[in-house]
Amino acid sequence: MFDFGIIPPAMFVGMVLFMLYGFPVAFSLAAVGLFFGLIGIATDHFSEAFLQALPLRIFGIVSNDLLLAIPFFTFMGAILERCGLAEDLLEGMGKLFGRVPGGLAYAVILVGAVLGAITGTVAASVITMGVISLPIMLRYGYSPRLATGVIAASGTITQVIPPSLVLVVLADQLGKSVGDMYLGAIGPSILQVAIFMGYILVLSILRPASVPPLPKEVRGDLSWALLLKVLAGMVPSIVLIFLVLGTIFMGLATPTEAGALGVVGAMALAAMHRRLTWPLIREAMRSTTLITSMVVMILIGSTCFSLVFQGMDGSRWIEHMLSGIPGGPVGFLIFVNIFIFVLAFFLDFFEIAFIVIPMLAPVASALGIDLIWFGVLICVNMQTSFMHPPFGFALFYLRSIADRSVKTSDIYMGALPWVGMQLILVAIVIFWPQSVTYWLNKGPQVDLNTIKIEVPGFNGNGLGTPPGMPGLALPPMNGLPGQPPAQVKPAQPDLSKPPDIK
């Protein structure tokens, strides 16, 4: 039984209290870390030598090339939010699927997935689809709860679909490749879209009046002009998706470089739609600066907190407390996801990623849990932070653009079924890890018994011995599959002779 003292638990409780009181997260974390660091130094529980590493850690944050992907993807999403691409996609998809019950909902889900793959930001998807789709869905008979729920949920798919900002941050915190995180997220992304569309399909069968098709005079006839219009909206999106994700998966670019390519592609799309103006660029730069500054400040505060917390063996306290949970790795994952689901009521995904994940990752690694699987699972769970009160930002975005006739209670109640479907995906990923790991590149499988190393100048029996002279025979190496360990017998002394004492 380890004795970790009272300071690590007190630090954790102090952090939670500061958050609940409403202080800015970055400054709360730094204040709690430094305050308890001084207490630890005074009580001889903490060495001031740890604080000497703090400037180096802060320098490491601001010089981290991987984190440059955050402003690039944010800037790309801010431009695409205003360039008219979403309008073309929604109009074409709405007319294409509008002839079947639930067609508008299908269109919103698919366009949400496409926007998620090219913007990486929830705000851009939810606001754009809400402005365009919500009035049409309400006009043609969709209930406010269903309409707002499907728009908010389709916007939050962005959290899981690459190039999600959450996946970039989680890869940095877990010390894993962003490309592997993106590959691992492919399966859950497809499953989430399938679950959402399956729900609309069930509604269209059981209650077709709640998801009516568009009138014929609105949707028009299915024609080549309509199909060409849909393709005209899809082809630029596919090209941009390849620029961002294809270059990462093929190893042609790092996430930061791919983000820069995405910015160029987004500006080209905006120019194609004749919307690349200086006010658009200025507003995109403003929102990018605000988000990036917030992320960096939270990172600096969380680094200060985690440095003191780990210096007082807080990570070992967390590991000792969580490794004893019944059920092994599955029990740990269930507990962690319930814990993060509750935290998401009070913290946003950046705060959870920077504060909680560094505490949980060592425990997951010690239990033999694949950290890519763990990271994608947490990302799937953190979708819910956008969908439930009091900090459901997707619901706030909808409230800001919805008509006054749409009640706030309808927006919140409409989100509940979709939160349930997101939790269903969490359970699927926990009990079916292959939904994440199947997509990962395992590398070539090599049988070590077939490896034969030949070095010029070395004969087959010895190490560099001249021809005609005996060589030094090497015993088989221990631990190779299919080979017994080398039997090395110690030299036996000859007891028939007196020892040679010099």
Buried (B, 14 or more C-beta within 10 A) or exposed (E): EEEBBEBBBBBBEBBBEBBEEEBBBBBBBBBBBBEBBBBBBEEEBBEEEBBEEBEEBBEEBEEBEBBBBBBBBBBBBBBBBBBBBBBBBBBBBBBBBBBBBBBBBBBBBBBBBBBBBBBBBBBBBBBBBBBBBBBBBBEBBBBBBBBBBBBBBBBBBBBBBBBBBBBBBBBBBBEBBBBBBBBBBBBBBBBBBEBBBEBBBEBBEEEEEBBBBBEEEEBEEEEEEBEEBBEEBBEBBBBBBBBBBBBBBEEEBBBBBBBBBBBEBBBBBBEEBEBBEEEBBEBBBEBBEEBBEBBBBBBBBBBBBBBBBBBBBBBBBBBBBBEEBEEEBBBBBBBBBEBBBEBBEBBBBBBBBBBBBBBBBBBBBEBEBBBBBBBBBBBBBBBBBBBBEEBBBBBBBBBEBBEEEBBEEBBBBBBEBBBEBBBBBBEBBBEBBEBBBEBBEEEEEEEEEEEEEEEEEEEEEBEEEEEEEEBEEEEEEEEEEEEEEEEEEEEEEEEEEEEEEE
